[in-house]
Amino acid sequence: MKKLTILTLLLCLSAYTAFAVTVPPGTNNLQAAINSASPGSTIDLQAGTYYVSQTVTINKILTIQGVGISTIIQKTNGATADVAAFVIQDGINGCTLRDFRLLGQDQGGPGVMVFSDNNHLININVSDCGNNSTGGPASWRSGILLDGAVNTELTGITSHHNSWVGISQNNSPETTITSADCFLNHGEGLTIDLGSDNCTVRSSLFNENNVSLRGVGGIGIDDVNGADIQFCTINDTHNLHGITFQNNVGGEDGCIITNNTINNSAQDGVHIRNCVYAVTNTTIDQNTFSGNGGATVVWECPQAIASVADKNKTALNVFPNPASQFISLDLGSTTGSFSFEMFSLSGQSVLFVQDQDNTSQIDISLLSKGLYIYKAKNLEGTTTGKLVIK
């Protein structure tokens, strides 16, 4: 009976440690704890400093949690090495990072990079990431970077004094940002870019960003649909505008900018560059503006496309719309190589066509009914829009 009792106790202890691992402060000991943990485990970080010289890769579903700002992750990788403190790998969906402070120490690389879906970042304070002398792209000099990540929830994030962006998004639709505080970043406090459709931002602060004239202002929006920013405060943006629709890559449709306070921007409160790509179905209403160096809302070009000639080059006509079996494309006067791609609202590519005749039919009969986003690229640029399949 005694042997059975001891065996049962050992089994219970083993089962417990498989799901809760406590890691003491130290140097480069986080990766070892992650590698040894079972999927679904919680890794508890104590108060103290954890020194990181190499990227900590999260390669299974885990919760990593500290006890608040007294749990410190400190980067020590050097200014010329692009190292992220944490990377959630592509395909590792459903992780949670919470309740710690991440000190970038002006070292190279971002704080947290997310490449997968349905993850949660909660009560994380990130600062001083991405020394500007490093060789990586600007997005790699951000506090938090979402890249190809769907349905990320960021709650209570503080991201400040980073070399470029506080929270940066690339092709990461359905992001929800609540109660963020992004300030004194050298680029934007927040970017919503390149297919990061239906991003919802609520009750957040974006103060004193664009310190070093990197990026486009306090909040930057480019080539996305459905960006929804409400009940936020954007104050004291240095050098440029409070919110900028940049349109370097593509246009925007269905964006909502309402019930915000936008004060003391160096230039305009909201600036919309729609000179090449169209900005359509945009709601800018019930905001409070004061002290901005320019106007409250400025459309850089009054018409949707700069000129008829440009419109003929870059416009795409998809018909019929709605459609059920086939669609046809008309690229106007454009000649040469082009591609046409359709995405679900979650950002998944569901159809890709390249270099067909301008008016050829495309079979869509295998796609489910619903609303899709399309993107066409040619030598003149990129056109985006919505297509309904019935």
Stockholm file with secondary structure:
# STOCKHOLM 1.0

chainA/1-390         MKKLTILTLLLCLSAYTAFAVTVPPGTNNLQAAINSASPGSTIDLQAGTYYVSQTVTINKILTIQGVGISTIIQKTNGATADVAAFVIQDGINGCTLRDFRLLGQDQGGPGVMVFSDNNHLININVSDCGNNSTGGPASWRSGILLDGAVNTELTGITSHHNSWVGISQNNSPETTITSADCFLNHGEGLTIDLGSDNCTVRSSLFNENNVSLRGVGGIGIDDVNGADIQFCTINDTHNLHGITFQNNVGGEDGCIITNNTINNSAQDGVHIRNCVYAVTNTTIDQNTFSGNGGATVVWECPQAIASVADKNKTALNVFPNPASQFISLDLGSTTGSFSFEMFSLSGQSVLFVQDQDNTSQIDISLLSKGLYIYKAKNLEGTTTGKLVIK
#=GR chainA/1-390 SS CHHHHHHHHHHHHHHHHTTEEEECSEESCHHHHHHHSCTTCEEEECSEEEEESSCEEECSCCEEECSSTTEEEEECSCTTSCCCSEEECTTCCSCEEEEEEEEEEEESSCSEEECSSSCEEEEEEEEEECCTTSSSCGGGGSSEEEESCCSCEEESCEEESCSSCSEEEESCTTCEEESCEEESCSSCSEEEESSCTTCEEESCEEESCCTTSCSSEEEEEESCBCCEEESCEEECCSSSEEEEECCSSCCEESCEEESCEEECCSSCSEEECCSSSCEESCEEESCEEESCSSCSEEESSSSSSSCHHHHHHHCCEEESSSBSSEEEEECTTCCSCEEEEEECTTSCEEEEEESCCTTCEEECTTSCSEEEEEEEEETTEEEEEEEEEC
#=GC SS_cons         CHHHHHHHHHHHHHHHHTTEEEECSEESCHHHHHHHSCTTCEEEECSEEEEESSCEEECSCCEEECSSTTEEEEECSCTTSCCCSEEECTTCCSCEEEEEEEEEEEESSCSEEECSSSCEEEEEEEEEECCTTSSSCGGGGSSEEEESCCSCEEESCEEESCSSCSEEEESCTTCEEESCEEESCSSCSEEEESSCTTCEEESCEEESCCTTSCSSEEEEEESCBCCEEESCEEECCSSSEEEEECCSSCCEESCEEESCEEECCSSCSEEECCSSSCEESCEEESCEEESCSSCSEEESSSSSSSCHHHHHHHCCEEESSSBSSEEEEECTTCCSCEEEEEECTTSCEEEEEESCCTTCEEECTTSCSEEEEEEEEETTEEEEEEEEEC
//
